[in-house]
Amino acid sequence: MKENDEKKQIYFKRVCDNIKNIGYHTTAIMEQKDFTPFAYSTGIFENFKIPELFISGLGPNLSGELIKNYAEKYKCGKVPLSKRIENLTDKFPVYFIKVKNQKVAEYALTSIKYYENRKYEYLQLVFPDLNGIFPNETNYEYDQKIIGEFEL
């Protein structure tokens, strides 16, 4: 077996173990020059009956915290869409917006492999810049890629 195939096998075993033991797995892709970091969940849709979550522009620790809070707060419930949420974190308010699977496909490779031909859905968490201004508001300044439809 090639070394790369072995690493993939180890990674996907960890993904499956996390989904089995925690209910989901978080994948975080780090920031690089001219590249916005992002993170996403895999397993939330299957285990908690709510959409998976995609986050662009935040580091792995904060993204992981937000995904955890999201799963705990909304599991087996209804996620409010396009509404300002003040209590997901004490750091800032957020919005959840719908994302078409084909829009998230280039990012959420672990989910694509995990779900294969099974149904799953994604939402994007949208957050404000350091001045509390959201995308689509005047003077917004942050590197957050919006892949869903976001309107205030």
C-alpha positions as CSV (number, residue, x, y, z in Angstrom):
1,M,0.0,0.0,0.0
2,K,1.3,3.4,-0.9
3,E,2.1,5.8,2.0
4,N,-0.5,8.4,0.8
5,D,-3.2,5.7,0.7
6,E,-2.3,4.6,4.2
7,K,-2.5,8.2,5.4
8,K,-6.0,8.5,3.8
9,Q,-7.1,5.3,5.4
10,I,-5.9,6.5,8.9
11,Y,-7.6,9.8,8.4
12,F,-10.9,8.3,7.4
13,K,-10.8,5.9,10.3
14,R,-10.4,8.9,12.6
15,V,-13.3,10.6,10.9
16,C,-15.5,7.5,11.3
17,D,-14.4,7.1,14.9
18,N,-15.3,10.7,15.7
19,I,-18.7,10.4,14.1
20,K,-19.4,7.2,16.0
21,N,-18.1,8.6,19.4
22,I,-19.0,12.3,19.2
23,G,-21.6,12.4,16.5
24,Y,-19.6,14.4,14.0
25,H,-16.1,15.2,12.8
26,T,-14.7,18.7,12.2
27,T,-12.3,19.3,9.3
28,A,-10.3,22.5,9.4
29,I,-8.1,23.8,6.6
30,M,-5.5,26.3,7.8
31,E,-4.9,29.8,6.4
32,Q,-2.2,30.2,3.8
33,K,-1.0,33.0,1.6
34,D,-3.9,34.1,-0.7
35,F,-6.1,31.4,0.8
36,T,-9.0,31.8,3.2
37,P,-9.1,29.1,6.0
38,F,-12.3,27.2,6.4
39,A,-13.8,24.4,8.5
40,Y,-16.8,22.1,8.2
41,S,-18.6,19.3,9.9
42,T,-19.3,15.7,8.8
43,G,-21.8,13.5,10.5
44,I,-24.1,16.2,12.0
45,F,-26.8,15.7,9.4
46,E,-26.8,11.9,9.9
47,N,-26.7,11.9,13.7
48,F,-28.5,15.1,14.7
49,K,-30.9,15.6,11.8
50,I,-29.7,19.1,11.1
51,P,-27.6,20.4,8.2
52,E,-23.8,20.1,8.3
53,L,-22.0,23.5,9.0
54,F,-19.5,25.3,6.8
55,I,-17.4,28.2,8.2
56,S,-15.1,30.4,6.1
57,G,-12.5,32.8,7.5
58,L,-11.9,31.6,11.1
59,G,-9.2,29.6,12.6
60,P,-9.6,25.9,13.6
61,N,-10.1,26.4,17.3
62,L,-12.9,29.0,17.0
63,S,-14.5,27.1,14.1
64,G,-14.4,23.9,16.2
65,E,-16.0,25.7,19.1
66,L,-18.8,27.1,16.9
67,I,-19.5,23.7,15.2
68,K,-19.7,22.1,18.7
69,N,-22.0,24.8,20.0
70,Y,-24.2,24.5,16.9
71,A,-24.5,20.7,17.2
72,E,-25.3,20.9,20.9
73,K,-27.8,23.8,20.6
74,Y,-29.8,22.6,17.6
75,K,-29.4,18.8,17.4
76,C,-32.7,17.2,16.5
77,G,-34.3,20.6,16.4
78,K,-34.9,23.4,13.9
79,V,-32.1,25.8,12.9
80,P,-33.2,29.4,12.4
81,L,-32.2,30.5,8.9
82,S,-31.2,34.1,7.9
83,K,-31.9,35.3,11.4
84,R,-29.4,37.0,13.7
85,I,-28.4,34.6,16.4
86,E,-26.9,36.2,19.5
87,N,-26.2,33.2,21.7
88,L,-24.2,30.7,19.8
89,T,-21.0,32.2,21.2
90,D,-20.3,35.1,23.5
91,K,-17.8,36.5,20.9
92,F,-20.2,37.8,18.2
93,P,-23.7,37.2,16.6
94,V,-24.0,34.9,13.6
95,Y,-26.4,34.0,10.8
96,F,-27.0,30.6,9.3
97,I,-27.7,30.6,5.5
98,K,-28.5,27.7,3.2
99,V,-25.8,26.4,0.9
100,K,-26.3,24.2,-2.2
101,N,-24.2,21.1,-2.0
102,Q,-22.6,21.9,-5.4
103,K,-21.3,25.2,-3.9
104,V,-19.7,23.4,-0.9
105,A,-18.4,20.5,-2.9
106,E,-14.9,21.9,-3.6
107,Y,-14.5,22.4,0.2
108,A,-16.2,19.5,2.0
109,L,-14.4,16.6,0.5
110,T,-14.6,14.5,3.7
111,S,-18.4,14.8,3.7
112,I,-18.6,13.9,0.1
113,K,-16.6,10.7,0.7
114,Y,-18.4,9.9,3.9
115,Y,-22.0,10.4,2.6
116,E,-21.2,9.1,-0.9
117,N,-24.6,8.8,-2.6
118,R,-26.6,9.5,0.6
119,K,-28.5,12.7,1.2
120,Y,-26.9,15.5,3.3
121,E,-27.3,19.3,3.5
122,Y,-25.1,22.2,4.5
123,L,-25.6,25.6,6.1
124,Q,-22.9,28.4,6.2
125,L,-22.3,30.3,9.4
126,V,-21.8,34.0,8.6
127,F,-20.1,36.2,11.2
128,P,-19.3,40.0,11.4
129,D,-15.9,41.7,10.9
130,L,-14.0,43.0,13.9
131,N,-16.2,46.2,13.9
132,G,-19.5,44.1,14.1
133,I,-20.3,44.7,10.4
134,F,-21.7,41.8,8.4
135,P,-21.1,41.0,4.7
136,N,-23.5,43.0,2.5
137,E,-23.3,45.9,5.0
138,T,-21.3,49.1,4.1
139,N,-17.7,49.1,5.2
140,Y,-17.5,45.3,5.8
141,E,-13.8,44.3,6.0
142,Y,-12.9,40.7,6.4
143,D,-11.8,37.7,4.4
144,Q,-14.8,35.5,4.6
145,K,-16.0,33.7,1.5
146,I,-19.8,33.5,1.3
147,I,-20.9,30.5,-0.7
148,G,-24.6,30.7,0.2
149,E,-27.2,33.4,-0.4
150,F,-26.8,36.0,2.3
151,E,-29.1,39.0,2.6
152,L,-29.8,41.1,5.7
